[in-house]
Amino acid sequence: MAETTLTAWVVRKAEGLPATRYPIRKEVLRIGRGAENDIILHDELLVSARHLEIRYVEGVYKLCDLESTNGTYLNGERIAECVIQPPATIRLGESGPELDFVLEDAPADLNATMVGTASSRMIEPPKEVASISQEHEKRYCQLGEFVGGFTAQDNC
């Protein structure tokens, strides 16, 4: 019988947008607002620069809060460090963004999800941008070139 390897995912849902699925491909996955994280939540004010880690240790996944200001919640309970078993809901701060922790074989509507690449530090541009200053527009274009996924040729 062939051995099956399951992939763990972090899924970020945003109202009105398709969910983004990030595969966990290494022993430590870091999430926060800072640029050094694997998943960057740059637009979330309740998220600390270095908010949490998901670690794969001795065959189990552990969720570790990195002494964040607003805490990390697993299925509604504030945690410092604990084993995480899918399916689970992780919230960064009491009312911050919510992430789902699932395995590859967990049901998912693939027509309504996008696969993100945690290692490439994927940052999605906003769908609509209110009028912004020229300096912000210049920085947005530079950021797009840095990440390599979205330059708005008409605006940059």
C-alpha positions in Angstrom: 0.0 0.0 0.0 1.4 3.4 -1.0 2.2 5.9 1.9 0.2 9.1 1.7 1.8 12.4 2.8 -0.6 15.0 3.9 0.2 18.7 3.5 -0.8 21.2 6.2 -2.2 24.5 5.1 -3.0 27.9 6.6 -6.0 29.4 4.9 -6.8 33.1 5.1 -10.3 34.2 4.4 -11.1 37.8 3.6 -14.7 39.0 3.2 -15.7 39.3 -0.4 -12.4 37.8 -1.7 -11.3 34.2 -2.5 -9.5 32.5 0.4 -5.7 32.2 0.1 -4.1 28.9 1.0 -0.5 28.8 2.2 1.2 25.4 2.4 3.4 24.7 5.4 6.5 23.3 3.8 9.1 23.8 6.5 9.6 23.2 10.2 8.7 26.7 11.2 6.2 29.0 9.6 6.2 32.6 10.9 3.2 35.0 10.6 3.1 38.7 11.4 3.2 42.2 10.0 7.0 42.3 9.7 8.9 41.7 6.4 10.8 38.8 7.9 7.7 36.6 8.3 6.7 33.8 5.9 3.2 35.1 5.8 3.0 38.9 6.0 -0.3 40.5 7.2 0.9 44.1 6.6 -2.5 45.7 6.6 -3.7 44.3 10.0 -3.2 46.7 12.9 -4.0 44.1 15.6 -1.1 41.9 14.3 2.3 42.2 15.9 5.4 42.4 13.7 6.4 38.9 14.9 3.0 37.5 16.0 3.1 33.7 15.9 4.9 30.6 14.7 3.6 27.2 13.6 6.3 24.6 14.3 6.4 21.0 13.2 8.1 19.1 16.0 8.3 15.3 16.3 5.3 14.6 14.1 3.0 17.2 15.6 2.2 20.9 14.8 2.6 23.4 17.6 1.1 26.9 17.6 3.4 29.4 19.5 2.5 33.0 20.3 5.6 35.2 20.1 4.6 37.4 23.0 2.4 39.4 20.7 0.6 42.5 22.0 -2.9 41.2 21.3 -2.4 37.5 21.7 -3.1 34.4 19.7 -6.3 32.4 19.9 -6.9 28.8 19.0 -10.5 27.9 18.6 -11.5 30.9 20.7 -9.1 30.3 23.6 -6.0 32.5 24.2 -2.8 30.4 24.0 0.9 30.8 24.6 2.0 27.5 23.1 0.0 24.3 22.3 -0.4 21.4 19.9 -2.7 22.3 17.0 -4.8 19.6 15.3 -6.7 20.3 12.1 -9.3 21.6 11.5 -8.6 24.5 13.7 -9.2 28.3 13.7 -6.4 30.7 14.6 -7.2 34.3 15.4 -4.5 36.9 15.7 -5.8 39.2 18.5 -9.3 38.9 20.0 -10.9 40.5 17.0 -8.0 40.3 14.5 -7.7 38.3 11.3 -8.7 34.6 11.3 -6.8 31.8 9.7 -7.8 28.1 9.3 -5.3 25.3 9.9 -6.2 22.3 7.7 -4.7 19.2 6.0 -4.6 18.7 2.3 -7.4 16.2 2.3 -9.7 18.5 4.2 -12.6 19.6 2.0 -12.0 22.9 0.3 -13.7 24.7 -2.5 -10.7 25.0 -4.8 -12.8 27.2 -7.1 -12.9 29.8 -4.4 -9.3 29.7 -3.2 -5.9 31.0 -4.4 -2.6 29.3 -3.5 -0.1 31.6 -1.9 3.5 30.9 -1.6 4.7 31.6 2.0 8.4 31.4 1.0 8.0 34.1 -1.6 6.4 36.4 1.0 3.4 37.0 -1.2 1.6 40.3 -0.7 -1.7 40.9 -2.5 -2.5 44.4 -3.7 -5.7 45.9 -2.6 -8.6 45.5 -5.1 -9.5 49.1 -5.0 -7.2 51.9 -4.0 -8.6 55.2 -2.9 -6.8 58.3 -4.2 -3.2 58.1 -2.9 -0.3 60.5 -2.9 2.4 60.2 -5.6 4.9 59.1 -2.9 2.7 56.3 -1.8 2.1 55.3 -5.4 5.8 55.2 -6.0 6.3 53.0 -3.0 3.5 50.7 -4.0 5.1 50.3 -7.5 8.5 49.6 -5.9 6.9 47.0 -3.5 5.2 45.3 -6.5 8.5 45.0 -8.3 10.2 43.6 -5.1 7.6 40.9 -4.6 7.5 40.1 -8.3 3.8 39.5 -8.6 1.9 42.6 -9.2 3.0 45.8 -10.9 0.2 47.9 -12.2 1.8 48.9 -15.5 -0.7 51.6 -16.1 0.1 53.3 -12.8 3.8 52.6 -12.3 
